[in-house]
Amino acid sequence: MLDLIEKGLEHNGLVTAFAFVGVIMWVSVVLSKRLTFGRVHGSAIAIVIGLVLAWVGGTLTGGQKGLADLALFSGIGLMGGAMLRDFAIVATAFEVQATEARKAGMIGAVALLLGTVLPFIVSASMAWVFGYRDAVSMTTIGAGAVTYIVGPVTGAAIGATSDVMALSIATGLIKAILVMVGTPFAARWMGLDNPRSAMVFGGLAGTVSGVTAGLAATDRRLVPYGALTATFHTGLGCLLGPSLLFFIVRGIVGA
Amino acid sequence: MIIYGVALLAICTLAGIVLGDMLGVLLGVKSNVGGVGIAMLLLIFARLYMQRHGGMTKDCELGVGFWGAMYIPVVVAMAAQQNVVTALHGGPVAVLAAIGSVVLCGCTIAFISRTHKGEPLPDEPVDIAPSAAGGR
């Protein structure tokens, strides 16, 4: 009986993955409401659960693909693989309103550029300090500090190893969680009481989930302004990470 | 038709990835250069064009919107297949890099907010309590 169920789930890997990730999302939303009263966004908790499960899978099988190494969860490999990941990320661009984006103006663009370059420099330097001295690893870990999407997209494009990618996702995640939790406390100091500073905040702090969750906990009316610039963050990072930033790093440290 | 939206998304994604690969060859690197970013720009332009010239239906938007909404679950699945065991051996680099980035960005936000002050939002309108005396 149990064999029969297992066989059925294994043969329909992708469908199993949809169901499994759905359950993770549901648990995360409940945890977010009950434990943190909505302060930490459900999606952030879900991603942390995903990373923990990847650790469990990696420890159980000794493989390199986390949970996807277990036959039962091989569908996770397809669902979270490069193909569907790129497909879904491109789709998010559909929600960007070009006309509204223009209203963000110069200061929003400057904030966006700074928000990509500053975290990149800090994180890439940190990678160098800790012994990741090749251009590919430095760029991947640096890009992770932009957002946890830019890290793996950049890493995949320039051929980083999986452990460096995981490190870069971890960097982006910790940043997103810090932004979510810290924003309400630092709001007054950062001058977060008007649409313009919210746009600057969205451009500099990055990570849509971190920005929207952080602003929602500060003043919910500021959310759309922050999200407006933050939605460009991942796209800009994905554009600059594997290209300009990678070339600059390679130019400095060599291949 | 929902498939039109999904197809539009697929075409933009493929075109972006192919252009990114071509850019990589042109620049002499064995990698995809900004393919996802190019695909996103293509999709934004396609949307603007279709809105101006018609052809963007509710169903078509649903076809793209569904995949946009799936991006967090896909990222969760992506997180679940990372080589976390090896990453943890990397030590505190992720924590320190994240803290450094957040602190530096916070200081920059505070600086920009102080030099380019915007108009604060007006106080939230409070419901005016109905007057006790029976006037209208």
Chai-1 contact restraints between the chains, C-beta under 6 A:
chainA,res_idxA,chainB,res_idxB,connection_type,confidence,min_distance_angstrom,max_distance_angstrom,comment,restraint_id
A,V21,B,P73,contact,1.0,0.0,6.0,A-B,restraint_1
A,V21,B,V76,contact,1.0,0.0,6.0,A-B,restraint_2
A,V21,B,A77,contact,1.0,0.0,6.0,A-B,restraint_3
A,I24,B,V76,contact,1.0,0.0,6.0,A-B,restraint_4
A,S43,B,I72,contact,1.0,0.0,6.0,A-B,restraint_5
A,A46,B,V76,contact,1.0,0.0,6.0,A-B,restraint_6
A,I47,B,V76,contact,1.0,0.0,6.0,A-B,restraint_7
A,I47,B,A79,contact,1.0,0.0,6.0,A-B,restraint_8
A,G50,B,V76,contact,1.0,0.0,6.0,A-B,restraint_9
A,G50,B,A79,contact,1.0,0.0,6.0,A-B,restraint_10
A,G50,B,A80,contact,1.0,0.0,6.0,A-B,restraint_11
A,L51,B,A79,contact,1.0,0.0,6.0,A-B,restraint_12
A,L51,B,V84,contact,1.0,0.0,6.0,A-B,restraint_13
A,L53,B,A80,contact,1.0,0.0,6.0,A-B,restraint_14
A,A54,B,A80,contact,1.0,0.0,6.0,A-B,restraint_15
A,A54,B,Q82,contact,1.0,0.0,6.0,A-B,restraint_16
A,A54,B,V84,contact,1.0,0.0,6.0,A-B,restraint_17
A,W55,B,V84,contact,1.0,0.0,6.0,A-B,restraint_18
A,W55,B,V85,contact,1.0,0.0,6.0,A-B,restraint_19
A,G58,B,V84,contact,1.0,0.0,6.0,A-B,restraint_20
A,G58,B,V85,contact,1.0,0.0,6.0,A-B,restraint_21
A,Q64,B,N83,contact,1.0,0.0,6.0,A-B,restraint_22
A,K65,B,Q81,contact,1.0,0.0,6.0,A-B,restraint_23
A,G66,B,A80,contact,1.0,0.0,6.0,A-B,restraint_24
A,G66,B,Q81,contact,1.0,0.0,6.0,A-B,restraint_25
A,G66,B,Q82,contact,1.0,0.0,6.0,A-B,restraint_26
A,L67,B,A80,contact,1.0,0.0,6.0,A-B,restraint_27
A,L67,B,Q81,contact,1.0,0.0,6.0,A-B,restraint_28
A,A68,B,Q81,contact,1.0,0.0,6.0,A-B,restraint_29
A,I76,B,A77,contact,1.0,0.0,6.0,A-B,restraint_30
A,I76,B,A80,contact,1.0,0.0,6.0,A-B,restraint_31
A,I76,B,Q81,contact,1.0,0.0,6.0,A-B,restraint_32
A,G77,B,Q81,contact,1.0,0.0,6.0,A-B,restraint_33
A,M79,B,A77,contact,1.0,0.0,6.0,A-B,restraint_34
A,G80,B,V74,contact,1.0,0.0,6.0,A-B,restraint_35
A,G80,B,A77,contact,1.0,0.0,6.0,A-B,restraint_36
A,G80,B,M78,contact,1.0,0.0,6.0,A-B,restraint_37
A,G80,B,Q81,contact,1.0,0.0,6.0,A-B,restraint_38
A,L84,B,V74,contact,1.0,0.0,6.0,A-B,restraint_39
A,R85,B,V74,contact,1.0,0.0,6.0,A-B,restraint_40
A,R85,B,M78,contact,1.0,0.0,6.0,A-B,restraint_41
A,D86,B,V36,contact,1.0,0.0,6.0,A-B,restraint_42
A,F87,B,T13,contact,1.0,0.0,6.0,A-B,restraint_43
A,A88,B,W67,contact,1.0,0.0,6.0,A-B,restraint_44
A,A88,B,M70,contact,1.0,0.0,6.0,A-B,restraint_45
A,A88,B,Y71,contact,1.0,0.0,6.0,A-B,restraint_46
A,A88,B,V74,contact,1.0,0.0,6.0,A-B,restraint_47
A,I89,B,V36,contact,1.0,0.0,6.0,A-B,restraint_48
A,I89,B,Y71,contact,1.0,0.0,6.0,A-B,restraint_49
A,V90,B,T13,contact,1.0,0.0,6.0,A-B,restraint_50
A,V90,B,A39,contact,1.0,0.0,6.0,A-B,restraint_51
A,V90,B,M40,contact,1.0,0.0,6.0,A-B,restraint_52
A,V90,B,L43,contact,1.0,0.0,6.0,A-B,restraint_53
A,A91,B,L9,contact,1.0,0.0,6.0,A-B,restraint_54
A,A91,B,V64,contact,1.0,0.0,6.0,A-B,restraint_55
A,A91,B,W67,contact,1.0,0.0,6.0,A-B,restraint_56
A,A91,B,G68,contact,1.0,0.0,6.0,A-B,restraint_57
A,T92,B,G68,contact,1.0,0.0,6.0,A-B,restraint_58
A,T92,B,Y71,contact,1.0,0.0,6.0,A-B,restraint_59
A,A93,B,M40,contact,1.0,0.0,6.0,A-B,restraint_60
A,A93,B,L43,contact,1.0,0.0,6.0,A-B,restraint_61
A,A93,B,I44,contact,1.0,0.0,6.0,A-B,restraint_62
A,F94,B,L43,contact,1.0,0.0,6.0,A-B,restraint_63
A,F94,B,V64,contact,1.0,0.0,6.0,A-B,restraint_64
A,F94,B,G68,contact,1.0,0.0,6.0,A-B,restraint_65
A,V96,B,I44,contact,1.0,0.0,6.0,A-B,restraint_66
A,A98,B,I44,contact,1.0,0.0,6.0,A-B,restraint_67
A,A98,B,L48,contact,1.0,0.0,6.0,A-B,restraint_68
A,I107,B,H116,contact,1.0,0.0,6.0,A-B,restraint_69
A,L114,B,T108,contact,1.0,0.0,6.0,A-B,restraint_70
A,L118,B,L104,contact,1.0,0.0,6.0,A-B,restraint_71
A,P119,B,S101,contact,1.0,0.0,6.0,A-B,restraint_72
A,V122,B,G100,contact,1.0,0.0,6.0,A-B,restraint_73
A,V122,B,S101,contact,1.0,0.0,6.0,A-B,restraint_74
A,V122,B,L104,contact,1.0,0.0,6.0,A-B,restraint_75
A,S123,B,A97,contact,1.0,0.0,6.0,A-B,restraint_76
A,S123,B,S101,contact,1.0,0.0,6.0,A-B,restraint_77
A,M126,B,V93,contact,1.0,0.0,6.0,A-B,restraint_78
A,M126,B,L96,contact,1.0,0.0,6.0,A-B,restraint_79
A,M126,B,A97,contact,1.0,0.0,6.0,A-B,restraint_80
A,F130,B,V93,contact,1.0,0.0,6.0,A-B,restraint_81
A,A145,B,A97,contact,1.0,0.0,6.0,A-B,restraint_82
A,A145,B,S101,contact,1.0,0.0,6.0,A-B,restraint_83
A,V153,B,V36,contact,1.0,0.0,6.0,A-B,restraint_84
A,A157,B,S31,contact,1.0,0.0,6.0,A-B,restraint_85
A,A157,B,N32,contact,1.0,0.0,6.0,A-B,restraint_86
A,I158,B,S31,contact,1.0,0.0,6.0,A-B,restraint_87
A,S162,B,N83,contact,1.0,0.0,6.0,A-B,restraint_88
A,D163,B,N83,contact,1.0,0.0,6.0,A-B,restraint_89
A,D163,B,T86,contact,1.0,0.0,6.0,A-B,restraint_90
A,D163,B,A87,contact,1.0,0.0,6.0,A-B,restraint_91
A,A166,B,Q82,contact,1.0,0.0,6.0,A-B,restraint_92
A,A166,B,N83,contact,1.0,0.0,6.0,A-B,restraint_93
A,A166,B,V84,contact,1.0,0.0,6.0,A-B,restraint_94
A,A166,B,A87,contact,1.0,0.0,6.0,A-B,restraint_95
A,L167,B,A87,contact,1.0,0.0,6.0,A-B,restraint_96
A,L167,B,G90,contact,1.0,0.0,6.0,A-B,restraint_97
A,L167,B,A94,contact,1.0,0.0,6.0,A-B,restraint_98
A,I169,B,Q82,contact,1.0,0.0,6.0,A-B,restraint_99
A,A170,B,A87,contact,1.0,0.0,6.0,A-B,restraint_100
A,A170,B,A94,contact,1.0,0.0,6.0,A-B,restraint_101
A,T171,B,A94,contact,1.0,0.0,6.0,A-B,restraint_102
A,T171,B,A97,contact,1.0,0.0,6.0,A-B,restraint_103
A,T171,B,A98,contact,1.0,0.0,6.0,A-B,restraint_104
A,I174,B,A94,contact,1.0,0.0,6.0,A-B,restraint_105
A,I174,B,V95,contact,1.0,0.0,6.0,A-B,restraint_106
A,I174,B,A98,contact,1.0,0.0,6.0,A-B,restraint_107
A,K175,B,A98,contact,1.0,0.0,6.0,A-B,restraint_108
A,K175,B,S101,contact,1.0,0.0,6.0,A-B,restraint_109
A,K175,B,V102,contact,1.0,0.0,6.0,A-B,restraint_110
A,L178,B,V102,contact,1.0,0.0,6.0,A-B,restraint_111
A,A186,B,G106,contact,1.0,0.0,6.0,A-B,restraint_112
A,W189,B,A110,contact,1.0,0.0,6.0,A-B,restraint_113
A,M190,B,I109,contact,1.0,0.0,6.0,A-B,restraint_114
A,M190,B,A110,contact,1.0,0.0,6.0,A-B,restraint_115
A,M190,B,S113,contact,1.0,0.0,6.0,A-B,restraint_116
A,G191,B,S113,contact,1.0,0.0,6.0,A-B,restraint_117
A,D193,B,P120,contact,1.0,0.0,6.0,A-B,restraint_118
A,N194,B,G118,contact,1.0,0.0,6.0,A-B,restraint_119
A,N194,B,E119,contact,1.0,0.0,6.0,A-B,restraint_120
A,N194,B,P120,contact,1.0,0.0,6.0,A-B,restraint_121
A,R196,B,G118,contact,1.0,0.0,6.0,A-B,restraint_122
A,S197,B,S113,contact,1.0,0.0,6.0,A-B,restraint_123
A,S197,B,G118,contact,1.0,0.0,6.0,A-B,restraint_124
A,V200,B,I109,contact,1.0,0.0,6.0,A-B,restraint_125
A,V200,B,I112,contact,1.0,0.0,6.0,A-B,restraint_126
A,F201,B,I109,contact,1.0,0.0,6.0,A-B,restraint_127
A,L204,B,C105,contact,1.0,0.0,6.0,A-B,restraint_128
A,L204,B,T108,contact,1.0,0.0,6.0,A-B,restraint_129
A,L204,B,I109,contact,1.0,0.0,6.0,A-B,restraint_130
A,A205,B,C105,contact,1.0,0.0,6.0,A-B,restraint_131
A,R221,B,L121,contact,1.0,0.0,6.0,A-B,restraint_132
A,G235,B,G37,contact,1.0,0.0,6.0,A-B,restraint_133
A,G235,B,M40,contact,1.0,0.0,6.0,A-B,restraint_134
A,C238,B,V36,contact,1.0,0.0,6.0,A-B,restraint_135
A,C238,B,G37,contact,1.0,0.0,6.0,A-B,restraint_136
A,L239,B,G34,contact,1.0,0.0,6.0,A-B,restraint_137
A,L239,B,G37,contact,1.0,0.0,6.0,A-B,restraint_138
A,P242,B,S31,contact,1.0,0.0,6.0,A-B,restraint_139
A,P242,B,V33,contact,1.0,0.0,6.0,A-B,restraint_140
A,S243,B,V33,contact,1.0,0.0,6.0,A-B,restraint_141
A,S243,B,G34,contact,1.0,0.0,6.0,A-B,restraint_142
